[in-house]
Amino acid sequence: MKDLLRMIAVELVDHPEQVSISEREEDNKIVLELRVAPEDMGKVIGKQGRIAKSIRTIIKATTASESKKVVVDIKE
């Protein structure tokens, strides 16, 4: 799922070399923290958060069979 998130993010941004993803576990969930360049934040979030919501939906759908919930956190 980390690779899928990286693949999606790299295609959206102008500075793919600045895309980084870290993964951590909290309680009963996995948090994927996506970091992009400040000028690429709008491209990853989209108008009214539509792209961010779509990214989260894709990740959620691919991890539906796992026992832990997966959360995507987008940061600069």
Summary of the structure (lengths in Angstrom):
residues: 76
radius of gyration: 12.0
end to end distance: 20.3
largest distance: 35.4
contacts: 206
relative contact order: 0.24
helix: 50%
strand: 28%
